[in-house]
Amino acid sequence: MDLDIRGLRVLVTAGANGIGLAIARAFTREGARVHTCDVDEAALAALAASDPPSRRPNATFPTARP
């Protein structure tokens, strides 16, 4: 799939698990600079540590619960 998004910045909310994670990985495969945020800090840390750099988002940010 070619979405023509190479080099663009993308923010994926709720990107540490489930559909959000799948979306973040898909954008990363397409060459976008992906940033994710999520309230699940442990899942964000696991994402940053587990995937090889080519498959993981460029940055992850914990989000405070309201």
Secondary structure, DSSP 8 states (H G I E B T S, - for coil): ---S-TT-EEEEETTTSHHHHHHHHHHHHTT-EEEEEES-HHHHHHHHHHS-TTTS-SEEEE----
